[in-house]
């Protein structure tokens, strides 16, 4: 059984190709010529370098290789404008699906990695957590591109064998964005934006890749959507509490006024206006970072796919922090 994985050289991709190989699948990794592939080389049977925006060349590849499963995990999380984000996140996904479902070999299922950002957060005192049919209220360009991709899938591929996964914040060894928080904590600082309480959700990368692969191999009817977290919600302080417990380190907790951070975000966006890069902090991202509630109902994934997260935040974060320490990231 052969699997085609996009985004294979990224954080989730590393864990995904490793888990797929452990399942006994023949792993083909779609990467860019410039991608660093040394870490995933032991788990990949074949590297391919497709143009993900070219439906015909993808169809030729799929006809030649005859994949049983496709996991599309590649995406842009930041871009200079919405057009670029749409071209990659929406356009590439459409090209892959068109090629997959017009290829001669009968593909079994495509798994698309979306994001909980496609739905957007809910109110702090909401009576129910987010579920698969929650309305779209994305806060960022990235979130809007993911919701647009989901709507495109429903409109053009609604009867096809596709599983759409919406993971919440993903953490684990090799992750670099949330790692910046731990790097700050290693300097003794425990920083927060504003004073409002938050309900946060997380999923450990090993749990995520396990359910993605289950989404490939388990029988399902047509198009399916799954929200993915570890099934719990946490206060905004829980990560710091676990960091302190693991390293026995004293942290200085500080709440930076929202208005002050907003000024920094606005200035960063202006400074990067002529740059090909995007800032880490910008106004839309600030809205997402300070959102009140990312609580999520994962009942469907449990019932249909047997999803049973092994890692809560304490167990997963402990393993992650020790990996960072052992590999000299911290």
C-alpha positions as CSV (number, residue, x, y, z in Angstrom):
1,X,0.0,0.0,0.0
2,X,1.4,3.3,-1.1
3,X,0.9,6.8,0.4
4,X,1.7,10.2,-1.1
5,X,2.4,12.9,1.6
6,X,2.7,16.6,0.9
7,X,4.5,18.9,3.4
8,X,6.7,16.0,4.3
9,X,9.7,18.1,5.2
10,X,7.8,20.2,7.8
11,X,7.2,19.6,11.5
12,X,4.0,17.5,11.1
13,X,5.4,15.9,8.0
14,X,8.4,14.5,9.8
15,X,6.3,12.7,12.3
16,X,3.8,11.7,9.6
17,X,6.3,10.0,7.3
18,X,7.9,8.3,10.3
19,X,4.5,6.9,11.5
20,X,3.4,5.9,8.0
21,X,6.6,3.9,7.5
22,X,6.1,2.2,10.9
23,X,2.7,1.1,9.6
24,X,4.4,-0.7,6.8
25,X,3.2,1.8,4.1
26,X,5.4,2.6,1.1
27,X,6.0,6.3,1.7
28,X,6.4,8.8,-1.2
29,X,7.2,12.3,0.1
30,X,6.3,15.4,-2.0
31,X,9.0,18.1,-1.2
32,X,10.5,21.2,-2.9
33,X,14.0,20.9,-4.4
34,X,15.2,23.3,-1.7
35,X,13.7,21.3,1.2
36,X,16.0,19.9,3.8
37,X,15.2,16.1,3.6
38,X,18.0,14.6,5.6
39,X,15.9,14.0,8.8
40,X,13.1,12.2,6.9
41,X,15.3,10.3,4.5
42,X,15.3,7.1,6.6
43,X,11.5,6.9,6.5
44,X,10.9,7.8,2.9
45,X,10.9,5.2,0.0
46,X,10.8,7.8,-2.7
47,X,11.1,11.6,-2.9
48,X,9.0,13.4,-5.6
49,X,9.1,17.0,-6.6
50,X,5.7,17.8,-8.2
51,X,4.2,21.2,-9.1
52,X,1.2,21.0,-6.8
53,X,-0.5,23.6,-8.9
54,X,-0.3,21.6,-12.1
55,X,-3.3,19.2,-12.3
56,X,-2.1,17.4,-15.4
57,X,1.4,16.7,-14.1
58,X,-0.1,15.5,-10.8
59,X,-2.5,13.2,-12.7
60,X,0.4,11.7,-14.6
61,X,2.3,11.1,-11.3
62,X,-0.8,9.5,-9.7
63,X,-1.4,7.3,-12.7
64,X,2.2,6.2,-12.8
65,X,2.7,5.6,-9.0
66,X,-0.9,4.3,-8.3
67,X,-1.2,5.6,-4.7
68,X,-3.7,4.1,-2.3
69,X,-3.8,7.1,0.0
70,X,-2.9,10.8,-0.1
71,X,-2.3,13.1,2.9
72,X,-2.2,16.7,1.9
73,X,-0.5,18.5,4.8
74,X,1.4,21.2,2.9
75,X,0.2,24.8,3.5
76,X,1.2,28.4,3.8
77,X,0.6,29.7,7.3
78,X,1.7,33.3,6.5
79,X,1.9,35.2,3.3
80,X,2.2,38.8,2.1
81,X,-1.4,38.9,0.9
82,X,-4.5,36.9,0.5
83,X,-4.0,36.1,-3.2
84,X,-0.8,34.2,-2.4
85,X,-2.4,32.4,0.4
86,X,-5.4,31.4,-1.8
87,X,-3.2,30.3,-4.6
88,X,-1.3,27.8,-2.4
89,X,-3.9,26.7,0.2
90,X,-7.0,26.7,-2.0
91,X,-5.5,26.3,-5.4
92,X,-3.0,23.5,-4.7
93,X,-5.6,21.6,-2.8
94,X,-8.0,21.8,-5.7
95,X,-5.3,20.7,-8.2
96,X,-4.4,17.7,-6.0
97,X,-8.1,16.6,-5.6
98,X,-8.8,17.0,-9.3
99,X,-5.8,14.9,-10.2
100,X,-6.5,12.3,-7.6
101,X,-10.1,11.7,-8.6
102,X,-9.5,11.7,-12.3
103,X,-6.5,9.3,-12.2
104,X,-7.0,5.8,-13.6
105,X,-6.0,4.0,-10.4
106,X,-8.9,3.8,-7.8
107,X,-7.6,5.9,-4.9
108,X,-9.0,4.8,-1.6
109,X,-9.0,8.1,0.3
110,X,-7.5,11.6,0.5
111,X,-6.9,13.2,3.9
112,X,-6.7,16.9,3.9
113,X,-5.1,18.7,6.9
114,X,-7.1,21.9,7.5
115,X,-7.1,23.8,10.8
116,X,-9.4,24.8,13.7
117,X,-8.5,28.3,12.5
118,X,-10.9,27.7,9.7
119,X,-13.8,27.8,12.2
120,X,-12.3,30.4,14.5
121,X,-12.8,30.6,18.3
122,X,-16.0,30.8,20.3
123,X,-16.9,32.9,23.3
124,X,-15.4,32.3,26.7
125,X,-18.7,31.3,28.3
126,X,-20.0,29.4,25.3
127,X,-22.4,26.7,26.4
128,X,-20.9,24.1,24.0
129,X,-17.6,23.5,22.4
130,X,-16.9,23.7,18.7
131,X,-18.1,20.8,16.7
132,X,-17.9,19.8,13.0
133,X,-20.9,21.8,11.9
134,X,-20.0,25.0,13.8
135,X,-20.2,28.2,11.6
136,X,-17.1,29.6,10.0
137,X,-15.8,32.6,11.9
138,X,-12.0,32.7,11.0
139,X,-9.9,35.5,12.4
140,X,-6.9,35.5,10.0
141,X,-6.0,35.3,6.4
142,X,-4.7,31.8,7.1
143,X,-8.0,30.8,8.7
144,X,-10.0,32.3,5.8
145,X,-7.9,30.4,3.3
146,X,-8.6,27.1,5.2
147,X,-12.4,27.8,5.4
148,X,-12.4,28.7,1.7
149,X,-10.6,25.4,1.0
150,X,-13.2,23.5,3.0
151,X,-16.1,25.2,1.1
152,X,-14.4,24.4,-2.2
153,X,-14.1,20.8,-1.2
154,X,-17.8,20.6,-0.2
155,X,-18.9,22.3,-3.5
156,X,-16.7,20.4,-6.0
157,X,-15.8,17.1,-4.3
158,X,-18.8,16.6,-1.9
159,X,-19.3,13.0,-2.9
160,X,-15.6,11.9,-2.9
161,X,-13.7,9.9,-0.4
162,X,-12.1,12.8,1.5
163,X,-11.4,13.2,5.2
164,X,-10.9,16.8,6.4
165,X,-9.0,17.2,9.7
166,X,-9.1,20.4,11.7
167,X,-6.3,20.1,14.3
168,X,-6.0,22.8,17.0
169,X,-2.5,24.1,18.1
170,X,-0.1,21.2,17.4
171,X,3.0,20.9,19.5
172,X,5.8,18.3,19.9
173,X,9.5,17.7,19.2
174,X,10.8,19.9,16.2
175,X,7.9,22.4,16.4
176,X,9.2,26.0,16.1
177,X,6.3,28.4,16.7
178,X,5.2,27.4,20.1
179,X,8.8,26.7,20.9
180,X,9.4,30.5,20.9
181,X,7.2,30.6,24.1
182,X,9.4,28.0,25.7
183,X,12.5,29.9,24.6
184,X,11.2,33.0,26.4
185,X,10.4,30.9,29.5
186,X,14.0,29.5,29.5
187,X,15.1,33.1,30.1
188,X,12.8,33.3,33.1
189,X,9.9,35.3,31.5
190,X,6.3,34.1,31.5
191,X,4.6,36.7,29.2
192,X,0.9,37.1,28.4
193,X,-1.0,39.6,26.2
194,X,-3.6,41.4,28.4
195,X,-5.4,40.1,31.5
196,X,-8.4,38.3,30.0
197,X,-8.7,34.6,30.8
198,X,-8.6,32.1,27.9
199,X,-9.6,28.4,27.3
200,X,-7.0,26.8,25.0
201,X,-6.8,23.5,23.3
202,X,-3.8,21.5,22.0
203,X,-2.9,18.2,20.3
204,X,0.4,16.4,20.6
205,X,1.8,15.7,17.1
206,X,2.0,11.9,17.6
207,X,-1.7,11.8,18.4
208,X,-2.4,13.9,15.3
209,X,-0.4,11.8,12.9
210,X,-2.0,8.6,14.3
211,X,-5.5,9.8,13.6
212,X,-4.5,11.1,10.1
213,X,-3.3,7.6,9.2
214,X,-6.5,6.1,10.7
215,X,-8.4,8.5,8.5
216,X,-6.7,6.9,5.5
217,X,-7.1,3.3,6.2
218,X,-10.5,3.1,8.0
219,X,-13.7,2.8,6.0
220,X,-15.8,6.0,5.9
221,X,-18.6,7.3,3.8
222,X,-17.8,10.0,1.3
223,X,-16.7,13.4,2.6
224,X,-16.0,13.6,6.4
225,X,-14.9,16.4,8.7
226,X,-13.1,15.9,12.0
227,X,-12.1,18.4,14.7
228,X,-8.9,17.2,16.5
229,X,-7.6,18.2,20.0
230,X,-6.6,16.1,23.0
231,X,-10.2,16.5,24.2
232,X,-9.5,18.9,27.0
233,X,-9.3,22.7,27.5
234,X,-6.5,24.4,29.5
235,X,-6.0,27.8,31.1
236,X,-3.6,30.2,29.5
237,X,-1.1,29.5,32.4
238,X,-1.0,25.7,32.1
239,X,2.0,25.5,29.8
240,X,4.1,27.7,32.1
241,X,3.1,25.6,35.1
242,X,4.3,22.4,33.3
243,X,7.5,24.1,32.1
244,X,8.2,25.1,35.7
245,X,7.5,21.6,37.0
246,X,9.8,20.0,34.4
247,X,12.8,22.3,34.8
248,X,12.2,23.4,38.4
249,X,12.7,27.0,37.1
250,X,11.3,30.1,38.6
251,X,9.4,32.3,36.1
252,X,8.5,35.9,36.3
253,X,4.9,36.3,35.1
254,X,4.1,39.5,33.3
255,X,0.9,40.7,31.6
256,X,1.8,43.1,28.7
257,X,-1.1,45.5,28.0
258,X,-3.0,44.5,24.8
259,X,-2.8,48.1,23.5
260,X,1.0,48.1,23.7
261,X,1.3,44.7,21.9
262,X,-1.1,46.0,19.2
263,X,1.2,48.9,18.5
264,X,4.1,46.5,18.1
265,X,2.0,44.4,15.7
266,X,0.9,47.4,13.7
267,X,4.5,48.6,13.4
268,X,5.8,45.2,12.5
269,X,3.3,44.9,9.7
270,X,4.3,48.3,8.3
271,X,8.0,47.5,8.6
272,X,7.6,44.3,6.6
273,X,5.4,45.9,3.9
274,X,8.3,46.0,1.4
275,X,9.9,42.7,2.5
276,X,9.3,39.3,1.0
277,X,9.0,37.9,4.5
278,X,6.1,38.3,7.0
279,X,6.4,39.3,10.7
280,X,5.8,36.8,13.5
281,X,3.3,39.2,15.1
282,X,0.8,41.2,13.0
283,X,-2.7,42.5,13.8
284,X,-4.7,39.5,12.6
285,X,-2.4,37.1,14.4
286,X,-2.8,39.1,17.6
287,X,-6.6,38.5,17.4
288,X,-6.0,34.8,17.2
289,X,-3.4,34.7,20.0
290,X,-5.9,36.5,22.4
291,X,-9.0,34.6,21.4
292,X,-11.1,33.5,24.3
293,X,-12.0,29.9,23.7
294,X,-10.7,27.1,21.5
295,X,-12.6,24.3,23.2
296,X,-13.5,21.6,20.8
297,X,-15.7,18.5,20.7
298,X,-13.9,15.5,19.3
299,X,-16.7,13.0,19.7
300,X,-17.0,12.3,16.0
301,X,-13.3,11.4,15.6
302,X,-13.6,9.1,18.6
303,X,-16.7,7.3,17.3
304,X,-15.8,7.0,13.6
305,X,-12.0,6.6,13.8
306,X,-11.5,5.3,17.3
307,X,-9.4,8.4,18.1
308,X,-8.2,8.1,21.7
309,X,-5.5,10.7,22.4
310,X,-2.7,9.2,24.4
311,X,-1.1,12.5,25.4
312,X,-2.7,15.2,27.5
313,X,-0.8,18.5,27.7
314,X,1.3,17.5,30.7
315,X,2.5,14.2,29.2
316,X,3.1,15.6,25.8
317,X,4.7,18.8,26.9
318,X,7.0,17.0,29.3
319,X,8.2,14.7,26.4
320,X,8.6,17.8,24.1
321,X,10.5,19.9,26.6
322,X,12.9,17.1,27.4
323,X,13.5,16.6,23.6
324,X,14.3,20.3,23.2
325,X,16.7,20.1,26.1
326,X,18.4,16.9,24.9
327,X,18.8,18.4,21.4
328,X,20.1,21.7,22.6
329,X,17.2,23.8,21.6
330,X,16.8,25.0,25.2
